[in-house]
């Protein structure tokens, strides 16, 4: 049922209006700030939103990027898939893990399956340590002025 709703939403977004794709990435560990004990926030690459995260197992500064997970919903093009970023995972410097979530649940994005994203049990993951390697494009509706 959720897939049908997502398909209907994407169809609505595509019909009659151009879509702009904004390239985003998992935030750099240096950009992630701890707001309160175990509560983290980081700006998106476009500056048009924020990443949010809560650590259940640690606190303190963010160490290194571990893994991004993407859940596909529909095929967008030959080498791209549309769906949702489930999380970007990090290790904390003082021990523990942090999962950062992109904007809000259900934000539609697409990934290029010819890049560092690898399919695994129906989802995709990216564990590249290169800066901005785990890129994705948010599907954003342009506004008329």
N, C-alpha and C positions, 0 to 999 in steps of 0.2 A: 504494500500500500504506500509506503514512504517513497519507493522508487517511482511510482506513478505520479505522486505529488511533485517530486523533484523534476521529472520529465515535463510535467505540465508547466511548472514555473520557468524552466529553461526555455521551453517553447514560447511562452509569453514574453520573456525577456528578448528573445531573438526576433520575434515578429514585429515589424514596423520600426524598430529602433536599432541603431548601430551599437555594437558592443565595443568597449575599450578594454584592452587587456593590460593590467598593471602588473609588472614583474615584481614579485616579492621573494623573500628568502627567510629561512630560519634566522632569528636574531643572533648577532655576534654575542658571545659571552660577556664582552666588555659593555655591551649596551643594556644588559639585563640588570635591573636594580632591585634590591630587596626593600620593599616598602614597610613591612612589618615582619615579625618573626615567621619565616617560611612562606611569605607572600611576595611574589615577584611580578614585575611589569617591564615591558620594553616597547619602544616605538616600532611601527612597521617601517619597511624600507621607503614606502611612499610618504610616510608621515601622516597618512590618512586614517590611522587606527592604532590599536595597541595589541600586543601579545599579553596574556595573563597566565600566571602559573602559581601553583601551591605545591610545596614540598612536604610530603608526609614523613620523610625519613631524614631530614637534615635542615640546616640553615647556614647562612653565611654566603660569601661570594661564590659566584658561578665559576666552575673550573673549565671544562671543555665540552664541546658538542659531542653527542653520542649517535643520535639516530632520529630521522624524521619518518613519520608514517602517514600514508595517504590512502584513503578509501575511495576507489573508483565507483562512480554511479552510472555514467553513460560515456560512450565513445564520442569524442569531439571531432577528431580528424584521424587521418591514417596513423600518425605517430603521437597523437595527444589523447589524453583521457581526462574527462571532467569528473569532479567529485569533491572531496573535502579533506583538508589537512587535519588529521586526528591529533597529532602532537609533534613537537620538536623536543627531544629529550637531551638532558645535560647531566653531567656529574658536578657535584658541588665540591669546592676546594677542601672543605672540612669533612667530607664524607656525606653520602646521601645522594639522592637523585631529585631532579626537577623536570616536570613536564610542562612545557609552555603550549598554550592553546591560541590559535590564530583568531583574532576578533571574536566572533560569536559562533556558536555551533550552527552548522548548515551553510556557512558562507561558501559559495560555489567557486572552485578554482580548477585550473587544468595544469597537467604536467606533461612534459615531453618525455615519452617513453624511450627515446633514443639517447637520453642523457644518463646521469648517474642513478636514476631511479630504477630499481630492480623489482620485478614481480615476485611475490612470495605468498602463497596460499590465498590468492584472490585480492590481496592488497599490494601496495608498493612501499618500498622503504628506500631510504637514502642514508648512507653512513659515511659519505665522503667528508674528509676533514678540510678540504679546500674551501676557502672563503667564498660564500655565495654559490656553492655548488648545488645545493638542494633547492633550486629555483622552482617557482610555480607562478602562474599568472591568475590573478583574481579576475573573475568575469564581472565587470562593472557596467551598469547601464549608463550611457551618456545622457545628459540632461539637455533639453532644448531651451534656448534662451530667447 
